[in-house]
Amino acid sequence: MPTKLMLTIVATAVSVVCLSACAPLSPWQRGTLAKPSMALEPTPMQDILSEHTHGSREAASAGSSSSGGGCGCY
């Protein structure tokens, strides 16, 4: 029983800490966060091209749908 109480206290403490990190942004702060460099994938087209090239050249990508003979084409 004390283990369940301790787990509840820890979960509550973690929730309070995580929820307290949320704060409203001012309009001038939103502009900074909207920059392309702040994106999870700042260059999505370049990443797609790199994945395609790697898959084509390796010709051994197990989970990917791309395959090729090493020339860079589908």
Buried (B, 14 or more C-beta within 10 A) or exposed (E): EEEEEEEEEEEEEEEEEEEEEEEEEEEEEEEEEEEEEEEEEEEEEEEEEEEBEEBBBBEEBEEEEBEBEEEEEE
